[in-house]
């Protein structure tokens, strides 16, 4: 599966990280994290060493900060906060 992490900046300035797994079940919802620290805490549980691969976003616009092919179990996806819903 492809794990994609986006740094999202909404109109009005609210920013957060969004984690999406592709191909995703039609009803799955991306996980959202308010800070890079929160995201890294979860990533460390599932993808050790991810912090070295996750750049700090530059600028004030939405961008993909990580896209990797990974093998994750349903339990690991749930740990990241990706849920069916």
HTML snippet that shows the backbone in 3Dmol.js (N, CA, C, O; Angstrom):
<script src="https://3Dmol.org/build/3Dmol-min.js"></script>
<div id="view" style="width:600px;height:400px;position:relative"></div>
<script>
const pdb = `
ATOM      1  N   UNK A   1       0.831  -1.160   0.000  1.00  0.00           N
ATOM      2  CA  UNK A   1       0.000   0.000   0.000  1.00  0.00           C
ATOM      3  C   UNK A   1       0.885   1.235   0.000  1.00  0.00           C
ATOM      4  O   UNK A   1       2.061   1.170   0.358  1.00  0.00           O
ATOM      5  N   UNK A   2       0.323   2.331  -0.394  1.00  0.00           N
ATOM      6  CA  UNK A   2       1.051   3.597  -0.446  1.00  0.00           C
ATOM      7  C   UNK A   2       0.588   4.457   0.721  1.00  0.00           C
ATOM      8  O   UNK A   2      -0.602   4.737   0.865  1.00  0.00           O
ATOM      9  N   UNK A   3       1.532   4.870   1.548  1.00  0.00           N
ATOM     10  CA  UNK A   3       1.237   5.747   2.669  1.00  0.00           C
ATOM     11  C   UNK A   3       1.628   7.159   2.258  1.00  0.00           C
ATOM     12  O   UNK A   3       2.771   7.409   1.875  1.00  0.00           O
ATOM     13  N   UNK A   4       0.677   8.077   2.339  1.00  0.00           N
ATOM     14  CA  UNK A   4       0.910   9.461   1.939  1.00  0.00           C
ATOM     15  C   UNK A   4       0.642  10.365   3.137  1.00  0.00           C
ATOM     16  O   UNK A   4      -0.394  10.261   3.794  1.00  0.00           O
ATOM     17  N   UNK A   5       1.590  11.249   3.406  1.00  0.00           N
ATOM     18  CA  UNK A   5       1.415  12.229   4.471  1.00  0.00           C
ATOM     19  C   UNK A   5       1.416  13.609   3.829  1.00  0.00           C
ATOM     20  O   UNK A   5       2.351  13.991   3.124  1.00  0.00           O
ATOM     21  N   UNK A   6       0.351  14.338   4.092  1.00  0.00           N
ATOM     22  CA  UNK A   6       0.221  15.692   3.566  1.00  0.00           C
ATOM     23  C   UNK A   6       0.310  16.692   4.704  1.00  0.00           C
ATOM     24  O   UNK A   6      -0.170  16.445   5.810  1.00  0.00           O
ATOM     25  N   UNK A   7       0.924  17.810   4.417  1.00  0.00           N
ATOM     26  CA  UNK A   7       0.857  18.962   5.308  1.00  0.00           C
ATOM     27  C   UNK A   7      -0.198  19.856   4.686  1.00  0.00           C
ATOM     28  O   UNK A   7      -0.014  20.357   3.577  1.00  0.00           O
ATOM     29  N   UNK A   8      -1.298  20.061   5.387  1.00  0.00           N
ATOM     30  CA  UNK A   8      -2.449  20.776   4.840  1.00  0.00           C
ATOM     31  C   UNK A   8      -2.556  22.139   5.501  1.00  0.00           C
ATOM     32  O   UNK A   8      -2.526  22.256   6.726  1.00  0.00           O
ATOM     33  N   UNK A   9      -2.682  23.166   4.671  1.00  0.00           N
ATOM     34  CA  UNK A   9      -2.919  24.519   5.167  1.00  0.00           C
ATOM     35  C   UNK A   9      -4.248  24.974   4.590  1.00  0.00           C
ATOM     36  O   UNK A   9      -4.398  25.124   3.377  1.00  0.00           O
ATOM     37  N   UNK A  10      -5.207  25.188   5.479  1.00  0.00           N
ATOM     38  CA  UNK A  10      -6.531  25.622   5.048  1.00  0.00           C
ATOM     39  C   UNK A  10      -6.550  27.126   4.845  1.00  0.00           C
ATOM     40  O   UNK A  10      -5.720  27.860   5.382  1.00  0.00           O
ATOM     41  N   UNK A  11      -7.517  27.563   4.058  1.00  0.00           N
ATOM     42  CA  UNK A  11      -7.732  28.999   3.902  1.00  0.00           C
ATOM     43  C   UNK A  11      -8.073  29.553   5.283  1.00  0.00           C
ATOM     44  O   UNK A  11      -9.011  29.069   5.916  1.00  0.00           O
ATOM     45  N   UNK A  12      -7.371  30.509   5.745  1.00  0.00           N
ATOM     46  CA  UNK A  12      -7.565  31.001   7.096  1.00  0.00           C
ATOM     47  C   UNK A  12      -6.398  30.649   8.005  1.00  0.00           C
ATOM     48  O   UNK A  12      -6.302  31.154   9.123  1.00  0.00           O
ATOM     49  N   UNK A  13      -5.503  29.775   7.522  1.00  0.00           N
ATOM     50  CA  UNK A  13      -4.268  29.527   8.238  1.00  0.00           C
ATOM     51  C   UNK A  13      -4.177  28.282   9.089  1.00  0.00           C
ATOM     52  O   UNK A  13      -3.081  27.938   9.532  1.00  0.00           O
ATOM     53  N   UNK A  14      -5.286  27.583   9.343  1.00  0.00           N
ATOM     54  CA  UNK A  14      -5.193  26.351  10.140  1.00  0.00           C
ATOM     55  C   UNK A  14      -4.348  25.328   9.383  1.00  0.00           C
ATOM     56  O   UNK A  14      -4.571  25.085   8.197  1.00  0.00           O
ATOM     57  N   UNK A  15      -3.380  24.734  10.073  1.00  0.00           N
ATOM     58  CA  UNK A  15      -2.502  23.747   9.437  1.00  0.00           C
ATOM     59  C   UNK A  15      -2.506  22.461  10.257  1.00  0.00           C
ATOM     60  O   UNK A  15      -2.611  22.488  11.483  1.00  0.00           O
ATOM     61  N   UNK A  16      -2.390  21.336   9.553  1.00  0.00           N
ATOM     62  CA  UNK A  16      -2.337  20.032  10.208  1.00  0.00           C
ATOM     63  C   UNK A  16      -1.714  19.028   9.245  1.00  0.00           C
ATOM     64  O   UNK A  16      -1.531  19.315   8.061  1.00  0.00           O
ATOM     65  N   UNK A  17      -1.391  17.849   9.769  1.00  0.00           N
ATOM     66  CA  UNK A  17      -0.881  16.748   8.955  1.00  0.00           C
ATOM     67  C   UNK A  17      -2.013  15.754   8.739  1.00  0.00           C
ATOM     68  O   UNK A  17      -2.809  15.497   9.642  1.00  0.00           O
ATOM     69  N   UNK A  18      -2.074  15.203   7.544  1.00  0.00           N
ATOM     70  CA  UNK A  18      -3.091  14.215   7.199  1.00  0.00           C
ATOM     71  C   UNK A  18      -2.401  12.974   6.661  1.00  0.00           C
ATOM     72  O   UNK A  18      -1.525  13.068   5.802  1.00  0.00           O
ATOM     73  N   UNK A  19      -2.795  11.809   7.166  1.00  0.00           N
ATOM     74  CA  UNK A  19      -2.194  10.541   6.736  1.00  0.00           C
ATOM     75  C   UNK A  19      -3.259   9.735   6.007  1.00  0.00           C
ATOM     76  O   UNK A  19      -4.356   9.513   6.520  1.00  0.00           O
ATOM     77  N   UNK A  20      -2.908   9.302   4.793  1.00  0.00           N
ATOM     78  CA  UNK A  20      -3.838   8.557   3.941  1.00  0.00           C
ATOM     79  C   UNK A  20      -3.131   7.294   3.459  1.00  0.00           C
ATOM     80  O   UNK A  20      -1.948   7.333   3.121  1.00  0.00           O
ATOM     81  N   UNK A  21      -3.847   6.185   3.427  1.00  0.00           N
ATOM     82  CA  UNK A  21      -3.307   4.933   2.901  1.00  0.00           C
ATOM     83  C   UNK A  21      -4.055   4.592   1.616  1.00  0.00           C
ATOM     84  O   UNK A  21      -5.285   4.548   1.598  1.00  0.00           O
ATOM     85  N   UNK A  22      -3.302   4.351   0.540  1.00  0.00           N
ATOM     86  CA  UNK A  22      -3.885   3.968  -0.747  1.00  0.00           C
ATOM     87  C   UNK A  22      -3.434   2.563  -1.106  1.00  0.00           C
ATOM     88  O   UNK A  22      -2.300   2.227  -0.764  1.00  0.00           O
ATOM     89  N   UNK A  23      -4.187   1.734  -1.742  1.00  0.00           N
ATOM     90  CA  UNK A  23      -5.602   1.978  -2.018  1.00  0.00           C
ATOM     91  C   UNK A  23      -6.387   1.873  -0.714  1.00  0.00           C
ATOM     92  O   UNK A  23      -6.223   0.928   0.057  1.00  0.00           O
ATOM     93  N   UNK A  24      -7.216   2.835  -0.494  1.00  0.00           N
ATOM     94  CA  UNK A  24      -7.984   2.889   0.754  1.00  0.00           C
ATOM     95  C   UNK A  24      -9.378   2.317   0.529  1.00  0.00           C
ATOM     96  O   UNK A  24      -9.943   2.445  -0.557  1.00  0.00           O
ATOM     97  N   UNK A  25      -9.918   1.694   1.549  1.00  0.00           N
ATOM     98  CA  UNK A  25     -11.317   1.298   1.442  1.00  0.00           C
ATOM     99  C   UNK A  25     -12.161   2.545   1.192  1.00  0.00           C
ATOM    100  O   UNK A  25     -11.831   3.632   1.665  1.00  0.00           O
ATOM    101  N   UNK A  26     -13.228   2.384   0.463  1.00  0.00           N
ATOM    102  CA  UNK A  26     -14.033   3.544   0.085  1.00  0.00           C
ATOM    103  C   UNK A  26     -14.500   4.371   1.277  1.00  0.00           C
ATOM    104  O   UNK A  26     -14.699   5.580   1.154  1.00  0.00           O
ATOM    105  N   UNK A  27     -14.675   3.732   2.420  1.00  0.00           N
ATOM    106  CA  UNK A  27     -15.198   4.453   3.567  1.00  0.00           C
ATOM    107  C   UNK A  27     -14.120   4.852   4.566  1.00  0.00           C
ATOM    108  O   UNK A  27     -14.444   5.346   5.646  1.00  0.00           O
ATOM    109  N   UNK A  28     -12.861   4.653   4.238  1.00  0.00           N
ATOM    110  CA  UNK A  28     -11.834   4.995   5.224  1.00  0.00           C
ATOM    111  C   UNK A  28     -11.647   6.504   5.289  1.00  0.00           C
ATOM    112  O   UNK A  28     -11.826   7.216   4.301  1.00  0.00           O
ATOM    113  N   UNK A  29     -11.286   6.968   6.468  1.00  0.00           N
ATOM    114  CA  UNK A  29     -11.073   8.391   6.683  1.00  0.00           C
ATOM    115  C   UNK A  29      -9.608   8.610   7.021  1.00  0.00           C
ATOM    116  O   UNK A  29      -9.023   7.850   7.792  1.00  0.00           O
ATOM    117  N   UNK A  30      -9.014   9.656   6.441  1.00  0.00           N
ATOM    118  CA  UNK A  30      -7.623   9.940   6.766  1.00  0.00           C
ATOM    119  C   UNK A  30      -7.472  10.328   8.237  1.00  0.00           C
ATOM    120  O   UNK A  30      -8.402  10.846   8.854  1.00  0.00           O
ATOM    121  N   UNK A  31      -6.308  10.072   8.774  1.00  0.00           N
ATOM    122  CA  UNK A  31      -5.996  10.494  10.143  1.00  0.00           C
ATOM    123  C   UNK A  31      -5.434  11.902  10.085  1.00  0.00           C
ATOM    124  O   UNK A  31      -4.725  12.255   9.143  1.00  0.00           O
ATOM    125  N   UNK A  32      -5.748  12.703  11.088  1.00  0.00           N
ATOM    126  CA  UNK A  32      -5.241  14.073  11.150  1.00  0.00           C
ATOM    127  C   UNK A  32      -4.505  14.296  12.457  1.00  0.00           C
ATOM    128  O   UNK A  32      -4.915  13.815  13.514  1.00  0.00           O
ATOM    129  N   UNK A  33      -3.402  15.040  12.364  1.00  0.00           N
ATOM    130  CA  UNK A  33      -2.577  15.366  13.522  1.00  0.00           C
ATOM    131  C   UNK A  33      -2.325  16.862  13.525  1.00  0.00           C
ATOM    132  O   UNK A  33      -1.962  17.439  12.500  1.00  0.00           O
ATOM    133  N   UNK A  34      -2.516  17.486  14.672  1.00  0.00           N
ATOM    134  CA  UNK A  34      -2.385  18.939  14.789  1.00  0.00           C
ATOM    135  C   UNK A  34      -0.930  19.402  14.690  1.00  0.00           C
ATOM    136  O   UNK A  34      -0.654  20.511  14.233  1.00  0.00           O
ATOM    137  N   UNK A  35       0.001  18.541  15.123  1.00  0.00           N
ATOM    138  CA  UNK A  35       1.409  18.946  15.116  1.00  0.00           C
ATOM    139  C   UNK A  35       2.296  17.841  14.545  1.00  0.00           C
ATOM    140  O   UNK A  35       1.906  16.675  14.481  1.00  0.00           O
ATOM    141  N   UNK A  36       3.482  18.233  14.137  1.00  0.00           N
ATOM    142  CA  UNK A  36       4.468  17.277  13.635  1.00  0.00           C
ATOM    143  C   UNK A  36       4.851  16.297  14.746  1.00  0.00           C
ATOM    144  O   UNK A  36       5.055  15.111  14.485  1.00  0.00           O
ATOM    145  N   UNK A  37       4.948  16.790  15.980  1.00  0.00           N
ATOM    146  CA  UNK A  37       5.294  15.944  17.117  1.00  0.00           C
ATOM    147  C   UNK A  37       4.287  14.832  17.345  1.00  0.00           C
ATOM    148  O   UNK A  37       4.667  13.688  17.595  1.00  0.00           O
ATOM    149  N   UNK A  38       2.996  15.165  17.260  1.00  0.00           N
ATOM    150  CA  UNK A  38       1.954  14.145  17.423  1.00  0.00           C
ATOM    151  C   UNK A  38       2.054  13.094  16.328  1.00  0.00           C
ATOM    152  O   UNK A  38       1.942  11.896  16.587  1.00  0.00           O
ATOM    153  N   UNK A  39       2.265  13.557  15.105  1.00  0.00           N
ATOM    154  CA  UNK A  39       2.399  12.640  13.976  1.00  0.00           C
ATOM    155  C   UNK A  39       3.604  11.721  14.172  1.00  0.00           C
ATOM    156  O   UNK A  39       3.491  10.508  13.991  1.00  0.00           O
ATOM    157  N   UNK A  40       4.745  12.283  14.537  1.00  0.00           N
ATOM    158  CA  UNK A  40       5.951  11.471  14.713  1.00  0.00           C
ATOM    159  C   UNK A  40       5.789  10.450  15.827  1.00  0.00           C
ATOM    160  O   UNK A  40       6.299   9.335  15.719  1.00  0.00           O
ATOM    161  N   UNK A  41       5.096  10.810  16.882  1.00  0.00           N
ATOM    162  CA  UNK A  41       4.873   9.864  17.972  1.00  0.00           C
ATOM    163  C   UNK A  41       4.149   8.628  17.460  1.00  0.00           C
ATOM    164  O   UNK A  41       4.530   7.508  17.802  1.00  0.00           O
ATOM    165  N   UNK A  42       3.118   8.807  16.651  1.00  0.00           N
ATOM    166  CA  UNK A  42       2.383   7.668  16.089  1.00  0.00           C
ATOM    167  C   UNK A  42       3.216   6.917  15.062  1.00  0.00           C
ATOM    168  O   UNK A  42       3.219   5.686  15.038  1.00  0.00           O
ATOM    169  N   UNK A  43       3.928   7.661  14.208  1.00  0.00           N
ATOM    170  CA  UNK A  43       4.739   7.008  13.176  1.00  0.00           C
ATOM    171  C   UNK A  43       5.814   6.114  13.785  1.00  0.00           C
ATOM    172  O   UNK A  43       6.101   5.042  13.252  1.00  0.00           O
ATOM    173  N   UNK A  44       6.406   6.542  14.888  1.00  0.00           N
ATOM    174  CA  UNK A  44       7.461   5.742  15.534  1.00  0.00           C
ATOM    175  C   UNK A  44       6.951   4.372  15.955  1.00  0.00           C
ATOM    176  O   UNK A  44       7.707   3.401  15.962  1.00  0.00           O
ATOM    177  N   UNK A  45       5.672   4.291  16.305  1.00  0.00           N
ATOM    178  CA  UNK A  45       5.084   3.013  16.713  1.00  0.00           C
ATOM    179  C   UNK A  45       4.935   2.059  15.532  1.00  0.00           C
ATOM    180  O   UNK A  45       4.979   0.842  15.709  1.00  0.00           O
ATOM    181  N   UNK A  46       4.763   2.596  14.345  1.00  0.00           N
ATOM    182  CA  UNK A  46       4.465   1.788  13.165  1.00  0.00           C
ATOM    183  C   UNK A  46       5.636   1.711  12.183  1.00  0.00           C
ATOM    184  O   UNK A  46       5.897   0.653  11.610  1.00  0.00           O
ATOM    185  N   UNK A  47       6.335   2.818  11.992  1.00  0.00           N
ATOM    186  CA  UNK A  47       7.454   2.886  11.042  1.00  0.00           C
ATOM    187  C   UNK A  47       8.691   3.446  11.735  1.00  0.00           C
ATOM    188  O   UNK A  47       8.962   4.643  11.636  1.00  0.00           O
ATOM    189  N   UNK A  48       9.444   2.598  12.435  1.00  0.00           N
ATOM    190  CA  UNK A  48      10.649   3.091  13.099  1.00  0.00           C
ATOM    191  C   UNK A  48      11.566   3.803  12.105  1.00  0.00           C
ATOM    192  O   UNK A  48      11.761   3.340  10.981  1.00  0.00           O
ATOM    193  N   UNK A  49      12.119   4.920  12.531  1.00  0.00           N
ATOM    194  CA  UNK A  49      13.013   5.698  11.670  1.00  0.00           C
ATOM    195  C   UNK A  49      12.300   6.661  10.748  1.00  0.00           C
ATOM    196  O   UNK A  49      12.949   7.333   9.947  1.00  0.00           O
ATOM    197  N   UNK A  50      10.992   6.747  10.836  1.00  0.00           N
ATOM    198  CA  UNK A  50      10.226   7.616   9.938  1.00  0.00           C
ATOM    199  C   UNK A  50      10.605   9.081  10.114  1.00  0.00           C
ATOM    200  O   UNK A  50      10.526   9.860   9.164  1.00  0.00           O
ATOM    201  N   UNK A  51      11.014   9.459  11.319  1.00  0.00           N
ATOM    202  CA  UNK A  51      11.335  10.869  11.540  1.00  0.00           C
ATOM    203  C   UNK A  51      12.492  11.354  10.668  1.00  0.00           C
ATOM    204  O   UNK A  51      12.560  12.536  10.331  1.00  0.00           O
ATOM    205  N   UNK A  52      13.406  10.445  10.297  1.00  0.00           N
ATOM    206  CA  UNK A  52      14.503  10.842   9.414  1.00  0.00           C
ATOM    207  C   UNK A  52      14.027  11.074   7.983  1.00  0.00           C
ATOM    208  O   UNK A  52      14.665  11.794   7.215  1.00  0.00           O
ATOM    209  N   UNK A  53      12.894  10.455   7.634  1.00  0.00           N
ATOM    210  CA  UNK A  53      12.382  10.580   6.261  1.00  0.00           C
ATOM    211  C   UNK A  53      11.307  11.644   6.123  1.00  0.00           C
ATOM    212  O   UNK A  53      10.875  11.937   5.008  1.00  0.00           O
ATOM    213  N   UNK A  54      10.864  12.229   7.231  1.00  0.00           N
ATOM    214  CA  UNK A  54       9.764  13.187   7.190  1.00  0.00           C
ATOM    215  C   UNK A  54      10.313  14.609   7.263  1.00  0.00           C
ATOM    216  O   UNK A  54      10.691  15.064   8.343  1.00  0.00           O
ATOM    217  N   UNK A  55      10.364  15.319   6.134  1.00  0.00           N
ATOM    218  CA  UNK A  55      10.916  16.671   6.146  1.00  0.00           C
ATOM    219  C   UNK A  55       9.970  17.654   6.840  1.00  0.00           C
ATOM    220  O   UNK A  55       8.771  17.407   6.966  1.00  0.00           O
ATOM    221  N   UNK A  56      10.532  18.751   7.276  1.00  0.00           N
ATOM    222  CA  UNK A  56       9.719  19.832   7.816  1.00  0.00           C
ATOM    223  C   UNK A  56       9.170  20.604   6.621  1.00  0.00           C
ATOM    224  O   UNK A  56       9.938  21.028   5.757  1.00  0.00           O
ATOM    225  N   UNK A  57       7.830  20.796   6.557  1.00  0.00           N
ATOM    226  CA  UNK A  57       7.253  21.489   5.404  1.00  0.00           C
ATOM    227  C   UNK A  57       7.776  22.917   5.283  1.00  0.00           C
ATOM    228  O   UNK A  57       8.035  23.593   6.279  1.00  0.00           O
ATOM    229  N   UNK A  58       7.922  23.351   4.046  1.00  0.00           N
ATOM    230  CA  UNK A  58       8.363  24.712   3.780  1.00  0.00           C
ATOM    231  C   UNK A  58       7.222  25.470   3.128  1.00  0.00           C
ATOM    232  O   UNK A  58       6.554  24.952   2.233  1.00  0.00           O
ATOM    233  N   UNK A  59       7.000  26.689   3.574  1.00  0.00           N
ATOM    234  CA  UNK A  59       5.972  27.525   2.977  1.00  0.00           C
ATOM    235  C   UNK A  59       4.630  27.353   3.642  1.00  0.00           C
ATOM    236  O   UNK A  59       4.468  26.556   4.566  1.00  0.00           O
ATOM    237  N   UNK A  60       3.685  28.103   3.163  1.00  0.00           N
ATOM    238  CA  UNK A  60       2.350  28.106   3.745  1.00  0.00           C
ATOM    239  C   UNK A  60       1.334  27.585   2.738  1.00  0.00           C
ATOM    240  O   UNK A  60       0.348  28.252   2.428  1.00  0.00           O
ATOM    241  N   UNK A  61       1.589  26.392   2.234  1.00  0.00           N
ATOM    242  CA  UNK A  61       0.686  25.785   1.268  1.00  0.00           C
ATOM    243  C   UNK A  61       0.628  24.287   1.506  1.00  0.00           C
ATOM    244  O   UNK A  61       1.531  23.702   2.104  1.00  0.00           O
ATOM    245  N   UNK A  62      -0.446  23.674   1.031  1.00  0.00           N
ATOM    246  CA  UNK A  62      -0.618  22.234   1.175  1.00  0.00           C
ATOM    247  C   UNK A  62       0.406  21.513   0.309  1.00  0.00           C
ATOM    248  O   UNK A  62       0.643  21.895  -0.836  1.00  0.00           O
ATOM    249  N   UNK A  63       1.009  20.469   0.864  1.00  0.00           N
ATOM    250  CA  UNK A  63       2.023  19.716   0.124  1.00  0.00           C
ATOM    251  C   UNK A  63       2.145  18.298   0.663  1.00  0.00           C
ATOM    252  O   UNK A  63       1.848  18.028   1.827  1.00  0.00           O
ATOM    253  N   UNK A  64       2.585  17.408  -0.202  1.00  0.00           N
ATOM    254  CA  UNK A  64       2.885  16.038   0.209  1.00  0.00           C
ATOM    255  C   UNK A  64       4.287  16.062   0.805  1.00  0.00           C
ATOM    256  O   UNK A  64       5.231  16.522   0.162  1.00  0.00           O
ATOM    257  N   UNK A  65       4.425  15.566   2.033  1.00  0.00           N
ATOM    258  CA  UNK A  65       5.744  15.557   2.680  1.00  0.00           C
ATOM    259  C   UNK A  65       6.362  14.167   2.721  1.00  0.00           C
ATOM    260  O   UNK A  65       7.562  14.028   2.960  1.00  0.00           O
ATOM    261  N   UNK A  66       5.549  13.134   2.487  1.00  0.00           N
ATOM    262  CA  UNK A  66       6.078  11.776   2.441  1.00  0.00           C
ATOM    263  C   UNK A  66       5.116  10.904   1.648  1.00  0.00           C
ATOM    264  O   UNK A  66       3.902  10.978   1.839  1.00  0.00           O
ATOM    265  N   UNK A  67       5.649  10.093   0.774  1.00  0.00           N
ATOM    266  CA  UNK A  67       4.861   9.098   0.046  1.00  0.00           C
ATOM    267  C   UNK A  67       5.743   7.868  -0.105  1.00  0.00           C
ATOM    268  O   UNK A  67       6.765   7.907  -0.791  1.00  0.00           O
ATOM    269  N   UNK A  68       5.342   6.777   0.540  1.00  0.00           N
ATOM    270  CA  UNK A  68       6.152   5.551   0.533  1.00  0.00           C
ATOM    271  C   UNK A  68       5.273   4.332   0.378  1.00  0.00           C
ATOM    272  O   UNK A  68       4.139   4.301   0.857  1.00  0.00           O
ATOM    273  N   UNK A  69       5.808   3.326  -0.297  1.00  0.00           N
ATOM    274  CA  UNK A  69       5.148   2.026  -0.333  1.00  0.00           C
ATOM    275  C   UNK A  69       5.540   1.290   0.936  1.00  0.00           C
ATOM    276  O   UNK A  69       6.723   1.130   1.233  1.00  0.00           O
ATOM    277  N   UNK A  70       4.536   0.844   1.683  1.00  0.00           N
ATOM    278  CA  UNK A  70       4.781   0.158   2.950  1.00  0.00           C
ATOM    279  C   UNK A  70       3.819  -1.011   3.087  1.00  0.00           C
ATOM    280  O   UNK A  70       2.787  -1.077   2.418  1.00  0.00           O
ATOM    281  N   UNK A  71       4.179  -1.923   3.964  1.00  0.00           N
ATOM    282  CA  UNK A  71       3.305  -3.043   4.316  1.00  0.00           C
ATOM    283  C   UNK A  71       2.818  -2.785   5.731  1.00  0.00           C
ATOM    284  O   UNK A  71       3.600  -2.854   6.679  1.00  0.00           O
ATOM    285  N   UNK A  72       1.528  -2.486   5.882  1.00  0.00           N
ATOM    286  CA  UNK A  72       0.960  -2.225   7.201  1.00  0.00           C
ATOM    287  C   UNK A  72      -0.246  -3.115   7.427  1.00  0.00           C
ATOM    288  O   UNK A  72      -1.058  -3.328   6.526  1.00  0.00           O
ATOM    289  N   UNK A  73      -0.349  -3.624   8.628  1.00  0.00           N
ATOM    290  CA  UNK A  73      -1.501  -4.444   8.999  1.00  0.00           C
ATOM    291  C   UNK A  73      -2.679  -3.527   9.354  1.00  0.00           C
ATOM    292  O   UNK A  73      -2.513  -2.315   9.488  1.00  0.00           O
ATOM    293  N   UNK A  74      -3.845  -4.109   9.501  1.00  0.00           N
ATOM    294  CA  UNK A  74      -5.021  -3.352   9.930  1.00  0.00           C
ATOM    295  C   UNK A  74      -4.775  -2.736  11.304  1.00  0.00           C
ATOM    296  O   UNK A  74      -5.220  -1.621  11.574  1.00  0.00           O
ATOM    297  N   UNK A  75      -4.073  -3.454  12.167  1.00  0.00           N
ATOM    298  CA  UNK A  75      -3.752  -2.948  13.504  1.00  0.00           C
ATOM    299  C   UNK A  75      -2.840  -1.730  13.417  1.00  0.00           C
ATOM    300  O   UNK A  75      -3.042  -0.749  14.133  1.00  0.00           O
ATOM    301  N   UNK A  76      -1.839  -1.789  12.545  1.00  0.00           N
ATOM    302  CA  UNK A  76      -0.926  -0.655  12.385  1.00  0.00           C
ATOM    303  C   UNK A  76      -1.649   0.553  11.791  1.00  0.00           C
ATOM    304  O   UNK A  76      -1.396   1.686  12.199  1.00  0.00           O
ATOM    305  N   UNK A  77      -2.534   0.322  10.841  1.00  0.00           N
ATOM    306  CA  UNK A  77      -3.322   1.428  10.289  1.00  0.00           C
ATOM    307  C   UNK A  77      -4.170   2.069  11.374  1.00  0.00           C
ATOM    308  O   UNK A  77      -4.269   3.293  11.452  1.00  0.00           O
ATOM    309  N   UNK A  78      -4.780   1.243  12.208  1.00  0.00           N
ATOM    310  CA  UNK A  78      -5.588   1.766  13.302  1.00  0.00           C
ATOM    311  C   UNK A  78      -4.716   2.562  14.275  1.00  0.00           C
ATOM    312  O   UNK A  78      -5.159   3.579  14.809  1.00  0.00           O
ATOM    313  N   UNK A  79      -3.480   2.110  14.510  1.00  0.00           N
ATOM    314  CA  UNK A  79      -2.555   2.824  15.389  1.00  0.00           C
ATOM    315  C   UNK A  79      -2.267   4.210  14.840  1.00  0.00           C
ATOM    316  O   UNK A  79      -2.114   5.164  15.603  1.00  0.00           O
ATOM    317  N   UNK A  80      -2.193   4.326  13.516  1.00  0.00           N
ATOM    318  CA  UNK A  80      -1.981   5.622  12.891  1.00  0.00           C
ATOM    319  C   UNK A  80      -3.247   6.487  12.911  1.00  0.00           C
ATOM    320  O   UNK A  80      -3.193   7.686  12.639  1.00  0.00           O
ATOM    321  N   UNK A  81      -4.368   5.873  13.230  1.00  0.00           N
ATOM    322  CA  UNK A  81      -5.618   6.632  13.275  1.00  0.00           C
ATOM    323  C   UNK A  81      -6.433   6.562  12.003  1.00  0.00           C
ATOM    324  O   UNK A  81      -7.422   7.281  11.862  1.00  0.00           O
ATOM    325  N   UNK A  82      -6.035   5.705  11.070  1.00  0.00           N
ATOM    326  CA  UNK A  82      -6.795   5.540   9.831  1.00  0.00           C
ATOM    327  C   UNK A  82      -7.891   4.540  10.101  1.00  0.00           C
ATOM    328  O   UNK A  82      -7.623   3.368  10.368  1.00  0.00           O
ATOM    329  N   UNK A  83      -9.126   5.000  10.031  1.00  0.00           N
ATOM    330  CA  UNK A  83     -10.254   4.182  10.423  1.00  0.00           C
ATOM    331  C   UNK A  83     -11.283   4.098   9.314  1.00  0.00           C
ATOM    332  O   UNK A  83     -11.422   5.007   8.496  1.00  0.00           O
ATOM    333  N   UNK A  84     -11.993   3.000   9.306  1.00  0.00           N
ATOM    334  CA  UNK A  84     -13.143   2.918   8.418  1.00  0.00           C
ATOM    335  C   UNK A  84     -14.272   3.681   9.059  1.00  0.00           C
ATOM    336  O   UNK A  84     -14.447   3.649  10.277  1.00  0.00           O
ATOM    337  N   UNK A  85     -15.030   4.358   8.246  1.00  0.00           N
ATOM    338  CA  UNK A  85     -16.083   5.097   8.889  1.00  0.00           C
ATOM    339  C   UNK A  85     -17.160   5.487   8.016  1.00  0.00           C
ATOM    340  O   UNK A  85     -18.114   6.125   8.461  1.00  0.00           O
TER     341      UNK A  85
END
`;
const viewer = $3Dmol.createViewer("view");
viewer.addModel(pdb, "pdb");
viewer.setStyle({}, {cartoon: {color: "spectrum"}});
viewer.zoomTo();
viewer.render();
</script>
